[in-house]
Amino acid sequence: MAEAVVLVVLAPAALSLAPQVTALPPLAVFHDLRWLFGYNRSWLGFAAGAVIIVLGRTTVNAVLVRLAWPRGQRPPGLTAAFAGSLSFTVLAGLLMVPVVTLVYGVAVLPFSWPFLAAMPVMLAIALPLSHGGVIPSWWRRLPPARAAAWALTCFVEYSLLGIALPRLPAAAAVLVAGLAGVVNARAWYSLTAALARPVRIRRGRPLRAWIPAAPLAAISVFALAVGGARLIFDAAATPDGTNLAAMPASAGLAAATVRAGLATPADGREGRTAVLVVAGFGSRCCYKADGLKQVTPGLVVQQFSYLGLNAGGRPLPQGSSASDLPLPELGDMLAEQLDSLYRQTGRPVDVVAESEGTLGVDAMLARHPDVPLGSVVLLSPIVAPGQASFPEAGQQGPGVASGYALGLLDRLVGEMSPFGAQGAGRLIDSVSSVGAQYADSAVRSRHRRWLAVVPLADAVTLPTCSLPENVAFVPAFHGGLLGDPPVLRMVRGFLNGRAVTGPRALRTAAEMLSSAAAAWRLPESSAPSPPCPA
């Protein structure tokens, strides 16, 4: 209740985190780490915050163990309870740093895949450690089923509270946070009752007594996650049997140009409506526009290239590693290719952009507000980028430690992926520095006709506020909408001047998912504007 009161006054958008301050041990550590990653201003401040969190969480958990211990059973001594809680807090904190880094990355560059990866890993760490620190020898055994069940129950409870708390008056929200504390107390009692009688190790098996069963189970999650990511990247890197993604961006241009089937400027386009398709991160040029070409035969459709145009004004074919561009450069290149297509057709150019391409549209509108732009369709849009930011390398400032951790994780993923060793580093750095500014500028100048088609999965990264009516939701994951026939039919109808709206039930589901996910995202002081009303 005390945390709820503070958040109501200082950070109402983070109110859904309040019930987690007295959560079971692993969920409580995840609560603390998100505050640490969200609000560090220097390396010294980060280190001091980490020490305070470790000692503070250790003390709170040790006290809660003593308070929740069943009557009639002898509780651990204060020293033993503190030592057990300290060892758990340090281990759980280290294991969850990569997960919290992913959550921080979602605040910088909001799209659903990192969040959808982070939550299962967090639970896979939390469940085998759900009894962590309750007894001094917690590390020797896996948790009782009752402990894991309570941890999972509390995860669901906090997600539901994420839906309820922001919709309640302040006083009611504080009261509901108190009721959540009662549920936490019951979970703690059930946890200590299950561990009050420790399992005895049979004689003759001294080795088993020293095997860290719980930490090994949690650490194995990383091996599975890393191995699974490597397999996924290997399977996705060469869909046509040719590893174009691993080739240099300039390799094979002649052969790719023949296959692309791009029209020349002098092909009778003058006076015809044109559409520029801007694919997302990791895309190749120039096949992503084929689906839209098939459903819009009366339009001139051309794909944007992250390598730019050749001397004849045609987009250069590129591999998947070419899309790691800083936003200013991306916005300038997009304006140049749009203007080239305008000169060929003589009419304002409609834009259909997906994922990273929507960031490019924001950058273009912010840097080139007078481009000859017609209607705009945003598929899997990056909504409210730059909610968190970090300083440039070698500089101090808010998010310095979090940004460094995000850079390390991005390079690790880049080494495993077909996108190159640098991953999305240039894009992430620029979103951190100018993403929010460009998004705000683009929204203020967006007097044109536009439509956003948001996959339902991306609702987990949306702000918890009402979105405009020209935002439609579809049952899909982030990315890939350029190849989705129902979505392309929506795009065709919109470009032909028809009103397009998504199912009302999906909009309601998206609002609920957004609120539930907010309980597990980085804490924010207020909802970002845009897209939320100021």
C-alpha positions as CSV (number, residue, x, y, z in Angstrom):
1,M,0.0,0.0,0.0
2,A,2.9,2.4,0.8
3,E,4.4,1.8,-2.7
4,A,1.0,2.3,-4.3
5,V,0.6,5.7,-2.5
6,V,4.0,6.8,-3.8
7,L,3.3,5.7,-7.3
8,V,-0.1,7.3,-7.4
9,V,1.6,10.6,-6.7
10,L,4.9,10.3,-8.6
11,A,4.5,7.6,-11.3
12,P,0.9,6.7,-11.9
13,A,1.7,4.7,-15.1
14,A,3.8,2.3,-12.9
15,L,1.0,1.7,-10.4
16,S,0.6,-2.0,-11.4
17,L,4.1,-2.8,-10.0
18,A,3.0,-2.0,-6.4
19,P,1.6,-5.5,-5.4
20,Q,5.0,-7.1,-6.4
21,V,7.1,-5.4,-3.7
22,T,6.2,-8.2,-1.2
23,A,5.9,-11.0,-3.8
24,L,7.5,-14.4,-3.5
25,P,11.3,-14.2,-3.8
26,P,12.0,-14.5,-7.5
27,L,9.1,-12.2,-8.6
28,A,10.2,-9.6,-6.0
29,V,13.8,-9.6,-7.4
30,F,12.4,-9.0,-10.9
31,H,10.4,-6.1,-9.5
32,D,13.5,-4.5,-7.9
33,L,15.7,-5.0,-11.0
34,R,13.3,-3.2,-13.3
35,W,13.4,-0.1,-11.0
36,L,17.2,-0.3,-11.0
37,F,17.4,-0.6,-14.8
38,G,14.8,2.1,-15.4
39,Y,16.3,4.7,-13.1
40,N,20.1,4.8,-13.1
41,R,22.0,8.0,-13.9
42,S,25.6,6.9,-13.5
43,W,27.8,3.8,-13.0
44,L,28.3,4.8,-9.4
45,G,24.6,5.3,-8.9
46,F,23.9,1.9,-10.6
47,A,26.4,0.2,-8.3
48,A,25.0,1.8,-5.2
49,G,21.5,1.0,-6.3
50,A,22.4,-2.7,-6.8
51,V,23.9,-2.9,-3.3
52,I,20.9,-1.2,-1.7
53,I,18.6,-3.6,-3.6
54,V,20.5,-6.7,-2.6
55,L,20.7,-5.7,1.1
56,G,17.1,-4.4,1.2
57,R,15.6,-7.3,-0.6
58,T,17.6,-9.7,1.6
59,T,16.4,-8.1,4.7
60,V,12.7,-7.9,3.6
61,N,12.7,-11.6,2.6
62,A,14.4,-12.7,5.8
63,V,11.8,-10.8,7.8
64,L,8.9,-12.2,5.7
65,V,10.2,-15.8,6.2
66,R,10.2,-15.3,10.0
67,L,6.7,-13.7,10.0
68,A,5.2,-16.4,7.7
69,W,6.8,-19.4,9.4
70,P,4.0,-21.8,10.7
71,R,3.4,-21.8,14.4
72,G,4.7,-24.9,16.2
73,Q,7.7,-25.1,13.8
74,R,11.1,-23.7,14.6
75,P,12.0,-21.0,12.1
76,P,15.5,-20.5,10.8
77,G,17.7,-18.3,13.0
78,L,18.1,-14.6,11.9
79,T,21.6,-15.2,10.7
80,A,20.7,-18.3,8.7
81,A,17.6,-16.7,7.2
82,F,19.7,-13.6,6.2
83,A,22.4,-15.7,4.7
84,G,20.0,-17.9,2.7
85,S,18.1,-14.9,1.4
86,L,21.3,-13.1,0.5
87,S,22.7,-16.0,-1.6
88,F,19.3,-16.3,-3.3
89,T,19.0,-12.6,-4.1
90,V,22.5,-12.4,-5.6
91,L,21.9,-15.5,-7.7
92,A,18.4,-14.6,-8.9
93,G,19.5,-11.1,-9.7
94,L,22.4,-12.3,-11.9
95,L,20.2,-14.8,-13.7
96,M,17.5,-12.2,-14.4
97,V,19.8,-9.4,-15.6
98,P,19.5,-10.6,-19.3
99,V,15.7,-10.8,-18.9
100,V,15.5,-7.3,-17.5
101,T,17.8,-6.1,-20.2
102,L,15.3,-7.4,-22.8
103,V,12.5,-5.6,-21.0
104,Y,14.6,-2.4,-21.0
105,G,15.2,-2.9,-24.7
106,V,11.4,-3.0,-25.3
107,A,11.1,0.4,-23.6
108,V,13.7,1.8,-26.0
109,L,12.4,0.0,-29.2
110,P,8.9,-1.3,-28.5
111,F,8.0,-4.4,-30.4
112,S,6.6,-7.6,-29.0
113,W,9.2,-10.3,-29.8
114,P,11.7,-9.4,-27.1
115,F,8.9,-9.1,-24.5
116,L,7.4,-12.4,-25.6
117,A,10.8,-14.0,-25.2
118,A,11.5,-12.4,-21.9
119,M,8.4,-13.5,-20.0
120,P,8.7,-17.3,-20.5
121,V,12.4,-17.1,-19.6
122,M,11.6,-15.1,-16.5
123,L,9.0,-17.7,-15.4
124,A,11.4,-20.6,-16.3
125,I,13.9,-19.0,-13.9
126,A,11.3,-18.1,-11.2
127,L,9.6,-21.4,-10.9
128,P,12.6,-23.6,-10.0
129,L,13.7,-20.8,-7.7
130,S,10.3,-20.1,-6.1
131,H,11.5,-21.4,-2.7
132,G,14.8,-19.5,-2.9
133,G,16.2,-18.2,0.4
134,V,13.4,-19.5,2.5
135,I,15.6,-22.1,4.2
136,P,19.4,-22.1,4.4
137,S,19.7,-25.2,2.2
138,W,17.3,-24.1,-0.4
139,W,19.8,-24.6,-3.2
140,R,20.1,-28.3,-2.6
141,R,16.5,-29.1,-3.7
142,L,13.9,-28.3,-6.3
143,P,10.9,-26.4,-5.0
144,P,7.8,-28.2,-3.7
145,A,5.0,-28.2,-6.2
146,R,3.0,-25.9,-3.9
147,A,5.7,-23.3,-4.1
148,A,5.9,-23.3,-7.9
149,A,2.1,-23.2,-8.1
150,W,1.9,-20.2,-5.9
151,A,4.6,-18.4,-7.9
152,L,2.6,-19.0,-11.1
153,T,-0.7,-18.0,-9.4
154,C,0.9,-14.7,-8.3
155,F,2.1,-14.1,-11.8
156,V,-1.4,-14.4,-13.1
157,E,-2.8,-12.3,-10.2
158,Y,-0.3,-9.4,-10.9
159,S,-1.2,-9.5,-14.6
160,L,-4.9,-9.2,-13.7
161,L,-4.2,-6.4,-11.2
162,G,-2.4,-4.6,-14.1
163,I,-5.7,-4.4,-15.8
164,A,-7.7,-3.3,-12.8
165,L,-5.4,-0.9,-10.9
166,P,-5.1,1.8,-13.6
167,R,-8.9,1.9,-14.0
168,L,-9.6,2.5,-10.3
169,P,-9.7,5.8,-8.4
170,A,-6.5,6.4,-6.4
171,A,-8.0,5.5,-3.0
172,A,-9.5,2.3,-4.4
173,A,-6.2,1.4,-6.1
174,V,-4.3,1.7,-2.8
175,L,-6.9,-0.5,-1.1
176,V,-6.7,-3.1,-3.8
177,A,-2.9,-3.1,-3.5
178,G,-3.4,-3.9,0.2
179,L,-5.7,-6.8,-0.6
180,A,-3.0,-8.0,-3.0
181,G,-0.6,-7.9,0.0
182,V,-2.9,-10.2,1.9
183,V,-2.7,-12.7,-1.0
184,N,1.1,-12.3,-0.9
185,A,1.0,-13.1,2.8
186,R,-1.0,-16.3,2.1
187,A,1.5,-17.3,-0.6
188,W,4.4,-16.7,1.8
189,Y,2.7,-18.8,4.5
190,S,2.1,-21.7,2.1
191,L,5.7,-21.5,0.9
192,T,7.2,-21.7,4.4
193,A,4.8,-24.4,5.4
194,A,5.9,-26.5,2.5
195,L,9.5,-26.1,3.5
196,A,9.2,-26.2,7.3
197,R,10.3,-29.8,7.3
198,P,13.4,-30.1,5.2
199,V,14.0,-33.1,3.1
200,R,16.7,-35.3,4.6
201,I,19.5,-36.7,2.4
202,R,20.0,-40.4,2.9
203,R,23.3,-41.6,4.3
204,G,25.7,-43.0,1.7
205,R,24.9,-40.2,-0.8
206,P,27.1,-37.3,0.3
207,L,27.6,-36.0,-3.2
208,R,23.9,-35.5,-3.7
209,A,23.8,-33.3,-0.6
210,W,26.1,-30.7,-2.4
211,I,24.5,-30.7,-5.8
212,P,22.9,-27.2,-6.4
213,A,19.7,-28.6,-7.9
214,A,17.7,-25.4,-8.0
215,P,20.4,-23.1,-9.4
216,L,21.3,-25.8,-12.0
217,A,17.6,-26.0,-13.1
218,A,17.4,-22.2,-13.5
219,I,20.8,-21.9,-15.3
220,S,19.8,-24.6,-17.8
221,V,17.2,-22.1,-19.1
222,F,19.9,-20.0,-20.6
223,A,21.4,-23.0,-22.5
224,L,18.0,-23.9,-23.9
225,A,17.2,-20.2,-24.8
226,V,20.5,-19.7,-26.5
227,G,20.4,-23.0,-28.3
228,G,16.8,-22.4,-29.4
229,A,17.6,-18.9,-30.7
230,R,20.5,-20.3,-32.7
231,L,18.3,-23.0,-34.3
232,I,15.6,-20.5,-35.2
233,F,18.1,-18.2,-36.8
234,D,19.7,-21.1,-38.7
235,A,16.3,-22.2,-40.0
236,A,15.2,-18.7,-41.0
237,A,18.5,-17.5,-42.5
238,T,18.2,-19.2,-45.9
239,P,14.6,-19.7,-46.9
240,D,15.4,-20.2,-50.5
241,G,18.6,-22.3,-49.9
242,T,20.9,-19.3,-50.7
243,N,22.4,-17.5,-47.7
244,L,21.9,-14.0,-49.0
245,A,21.7,-12.7,-45.5
246,A,25.3,-13.7,-44.8
247,M,26.6,-12.2,-48.0
248,P,27.9,-8.7,-48.1
249,A,25.2,-6.2,-49.0
250,S,26.7,-5.4,-52.3
251,A,27.3,-9.1,-53.4
252,G,25.3,-10.6,-56.2
253,L,23.7,-7.3,-57.3
254,A,23.6,-8.2,-61.0
255,A,21.8,-11.5,-60.5
256,A,19.4,-10.0,-57.9
257,T,18.6,-7.1,-60.2
258,V,17.5,-9.5,-62.9
259,R,15.3,-11.4,-60.5
260,A,13.8,-8.3,-59.0
261,G,11.9,-7.3,-62.1
262,L,12.1,-3.6,-61.4
263,A,10.6,-1.2,-63.8
264,T,12.6,1.6,-65.3
265,P,11.6,5.2,-64.9
266,A,10.5,5.4,-68.6
267,D,7.8,2.7,-68.5
268,G,4.7,4.9,-68.9
269,R,4.2,5.5,-65.2
270,E,3.5,9.2,-65.5
271,G,0.1,10.2,-64.0
272,R,-0.3,6.8,-62.2
273,T,-0.6,6.5,-58.4
274,A,2.5,5.0,-56.8
275,V,3.1,3.2,-53.6
276,L,6.5,2.9,-51.8
277,V,6.7,-0.3,-49.7
278,V,9.1,0.0,-46.7
279,A,9.9,-3.4,-45.2
280,G,11.2,-3.9,-41.7
281,F,14.5,-4.9,-40.0
282,G,16.3,-7.9,-41.6
283,S,14.3,-7.6,-44.8
284,R,15.7,-8.1,-48.3
285,C,15.1,-6.0,-51.4
286,C,13.2,-6.3,-53.6
287,Y,10.5,-9.0,-53.1
288,K,8.5,-7.7,-50.2
289,A,6.3,-5.6,-52.5
290,D,5.2,-8.6,-54.6
291,G,2.1,-9.3,-52.4
292,L,0.8,-5.8,-52.6
293,K,1.5,-5.7,-56.4
294,Q,-0.8,-8.7,-56.8
295,V,-3.7,-7.2,-55.0
296,T,-3.3,-3.7,-56.4
297,P,-2.7,-4.1,-60.2
298,G,-3.7,-0.5,-61.0
299,L,-0.9,1.0,-58.8
300,V,2.8,1.4,-59.4
301,V,4.4,-0.4,-56.4
302,Q,8.1,-0.2,-55.6
303,Q,10.0,-1.4,-52.6
304,F,12.3,0.9,-50.6
305,S,16.0,-0.3,-50.5
306,Y,18.1,0.3,-47.4
307,L,21.1,0.7,-49.8
308,G,19.5,3.5,-51.8
309,L,19.0,4.0,-55.5
310,N,21.3,3.3,-58.5
311,A,22.1,5.8,-61.2
312,G,18.9,4.9,-63.0
313,G,16.7,5.7,-60.0
314,R,16.0,2.1,-59.1
315,P,16.3,0.6,-55.6
316,L,19.4,-1.4,-55.1
317,P,19.0,-5.1,-54.0
318,Q,20.2,-5.7,-50.5
319,G,20.6,-8.5,-47.9
320,S,19.1,-8.6,-44.4
321,S,22.1,-6.9,-42.8
322,A,21.7,-3.6,-44.6
323,S,18.7,-2.4,-42.5
324,D,20.7,-1.5,-39.4
325,L,20.6,2.3,-40.1
326,P,20.4,5.3,-37.8
327,L,17.1,7.0,-38.0
328,P,18.4,10.3,-39.5
329,E,20.0,8.4,-42.4
330,L,16.9,6.2,-42.8
331,G,14.6,9.2,-43.0
332,D,16.8,11.0,-45.5
333,M,17.0,7.9,-47.7
334,L,13.3,7.3,-47.5
335,A,12.6,11.0,-48.5
336,E,15.0,10.6,-51.5
337,Q,13.4,7.4,-52.8
338,L,9.9,8.8,-52.3
339,D,10.8,11.9,-54.2
340,S,12.3,9.8,-57.0
341,L,9.1,7.9,-57.4
342,Y,7.1,11.1,-57.3
343,R,9.2,12.5,-60.2
344,Q,8.5,9.3,-62.2
345,T,4.7,9.4,-61.6
346,G,3.9,13.0,-61.1
347,R,1.6,12.3,-58.1
348,P,2.0,12.2,-54.3
349,V,3.3,8.8,-53.3
350,D,1.5,6.6,-50.8
351,V,3.6,4.7,-48.3
352,V,3.1,1.3,-46.8
353,A,5.7,0.8,-44.1
354,E,6.2,-2.1,-41.7
355,S,8.1,-2.3,-38.4
356,E,11.4,-0.4,-38.7
357,G,9.9,1.2,-41.8
358,T,7.4,3.0,-39.6
359,L,10.3,4.5,-37.7
360,G,11.7,5.7,-41.1
361,V,8.4,7.4,-41.9
362,D,8.5,9.2,-38.5
363,A,12.1,10.3,-39.3
364,M,11.2,11.4,-42.8
365,L,8.3,13.5,-41.7
366,A,10.4,15.1,-38.9
367,R,13.3,15.9,-41.2
368,H,11.4,16.5,-44.5
369,P,7.9,17.6,-43.6
370,D,7.2,18.8,-47.2
371,V,7.8,15.5,-49.0
372,P,5.2,14.7,-51.7
373,L,3.5,12.1,-49.5
374,G,0.0,10.8,-50.0
375,S,-1.7,8.3,-47.7
376,V,0.3,6.3,-45.1
377,V,-0.3,2.7,-43.9
378,L,1.7,1.6,-40.9
379,L,1.9,-2.2,-40.5
380,S,3.3,-3.5,-37.1
381,P,4.1,0.1,-36.2
382,I,6.7,0.9,-33.6
383,V,4.5,2.8,-31.2
384,A,6.0,5.3,-28.7
385,P,9.7,4.6,-29.3
386,G,12.3,5.9,-27.0
387,Q,10.3,5.6,-23.7
388,A,13.7,4.8,-22.2
389,S,17.1,6.2,-23.4
390,F,20.8,6.0,-22.7
391,P,23.8,8.2,-23.3
392,E,26.3,7.8,-26.1
393,A,29.3,5.4,-25.4
394,G,31.7,6.9,-23.0
395,Q,29.2,9.4,-21.6
396,Q,27.4,9.5,-18.3
397,G,23.7,10.0,-17.9
398,P,20.3,8.4,-17.4
399,G,20.3,4.7,-18.4
400,V,24.1,4.4,-18.8
401,A,24.4,1.0,-17.3
402,S,21.1,-0.3,-18.8
403,G,22.2,0.9,-22.3
404,Y,25.6,-0.8,-21.9
405,A,23.8,-4.1,-21.0
406,L,21.5,-3.7,-23.9
407,G,24.4,-3.2,-26.3
408,L,26.1,-6.4,-25.0
409,L,22.9,-8.4,-25.5
410,D,22.4,-6.9,-28.9
411,R,25.9,-8.0,-30.0
412,L,25.4,-11.4,-28.6
413,V,22.1,-11.9,-30.6
414,G,23.8,-10.4,-33.6
415,E,26.6,-13.0,-33.5
416,M,24.0,-15.7,-33.6
417,S,21.8,-14.1,-36.2
418,P,22.0,-13.5,-39.9
419,F,21.9,-9.7,-39.3
420,G,25.6,-9.2,-38.7
421,A,27.8,-9.0,-35.6
422,Q,26.6,-5.5,-34.7
423,G,23.0,-6.6,-34.6
424,A,20.7,-3.6,-34.5
425,G,23.2,-1.4,-32.7
426,R,23.0,1.7,-34.9
427,L,19.3,1.6,-35.1
428,I,18.9,1.1,-31.3
429,D,21.3,3.9,-30.5
430,S,19.5,6.4,-32.8
431,V,16.0,5.4,-31.4
432,S,17.4,6.0,-27.9
433,S,18.6,9.5,-28.9
434,V,15.9,10.8,-31.4
435,G,13.2,8.2,-31.6
436,A,10.7,9.9,-29.2
437,Q,11.5,13.3,-30.8
438,Y,10.8,12.1,-34.3
439,A,7.6,10.3,-33.3
440,D,6.3,13.4,-31.6
441,S,7.1,15.6,-34.6
442,A,5.6,13.1,-37.0
443,V,2.3,12.9,-35.1
444,R,2.0,16.7,-34.9
445,S,2.5,16.9,-38.7
446,R,0.3,13.9,-39.6
447,H,-2.5,15.8,-41.3
448,R,-2.5,13.2,-44.0
449,R,-4.8,10.2,-44.3
450,W,-3.3,7.3,-42.4
451,L,-4.0,3.8,-41.1
452,A,-2.1,1.7,-38.6
453,V,-2.6,-2.1,-38.5
454,V,-1.3,-3.5,-35.3
455,P,-0.8,-7.2,-34.6
456,L,-2.6,-8.3,-31.5
457,A,0.7,-9.7,-30.1
458,D,2.2,-6.1,-30.2
459,A,-0.5,-5.1,-27.7
460,V,2.0,-6.2,-24.9
461,T,4.1,-3.2,-25.8
462,L,1.4,-0.6,-26.3
463,P,0.8,2.2,-23.8
464,T,-2.2,1.8,-21.5
465,C,-4.4,4.5,-23.1
466,S,-7.0,4.9,-25.7
467,L,-5.6,4.8,-29.2
468,P,-7.1,6.6,-32.3
469,E,-9.9,5.0,-34.2
470,N,-7.8,4.6,-37.3
471,V,-5.7,2.0,-35.5
472,A,-6.9,-1.5,-36.5
473,F,-5.9,-4.7,-34.8
474,V,-5.4,-8.1,-36.5
475,P,-4.7,-11.6,-35.0
476,A,-1.0,-11.8,-35.8
477,F,2.5,-11.5,-34.5
478,H,4.9,-8.6,-35.2
479,G,6.2,-8.4,-38.7
480,G,5.1,-10.4,-41.7
481,L,1.9,-8.4,-42.4
482,L,3.2,-7.5,-45.9
483,G,2.7,-11.2,-46.8
484,D,-0.7,-11.6,-45.1
485,P,-3.5,-11.7,-47.7
486,P,-6.3,-10.4,-45.4
487,V,-4.1,-7.5,-44.3
488,L,-3.2,-6.7,-47.9
489,R,-6.9,-6.6,-48.8
490,M,-7.3,-4.1,-45.9
491,V,-4.4,-2.0,-47.3
492,R,-5.9,-2.1,-50.8
493,G,-9.3,-0.9,-49.6
494,F,-7.7,1.9,-47.7
495,L,-5.5,3.0,-50.6
496,N,-8.7,3.0,-52.8
497,G,-10.3,5.4,-50.4
498,R,-12.5,3.1,-48.3
499,A,-12.7,3.4,-44.5
500,V,-11.0,0.5,-42.7
501,T,-11.7,-0.6,-39.2
502,G,-10.7,-3.7,-37.3
503,P,-12.9,-5.9,-35.1
504,R,-14.0,-4.1,-31.9
505,A,-13.4,-7.3,-29.9
506,L,-9.7,-7.3,-30.9
507,R,-9.4,-3.7,-29.8
508,T,-10.8,-4.6,-26.4
509,A,-8.5,-7.6,-26.2
510,A,-5.5,-5.4,-27.1
511,E,-6.4,-2.9,-24.3
512,M,-6.5,-5.7,-21.8
513,L,-3.3,-7.3,-23.0
514,S,-1.5,-3.9,-22.8
515,S,-2.6,-3.3,-19.2
516,A,-1.7,-6.8,-18.1
517,A,1.7,-6.6,-19.7
518,A,2.4,-3.2,-18.1
519,A,2.8,-5.1,-14.8
520,W,5.9,-6.7,-16.3
521,R,7.4,-3.9,-18.3
522,L,9.8,-1.2,-17.3
523,P,8.2,1.3,-14.9
524,E,7.2,4.6,-16.4
525,S,6.3,7.8,-14.6
526,S,3.5,8.6,-17.1
527,A,2.1,7.2,-20.3
528,P,4.1,8.4,-23.4
529,S,2.6,11.2,-25.5
530,P,2.3,10.5,-28.4
531,P,0.4,8.3,-28.8
532,C,-1.5,9.0,-25.6
533,P,-3.4,12.3,-25.2
534,A,-1.3,14.9,-23.4
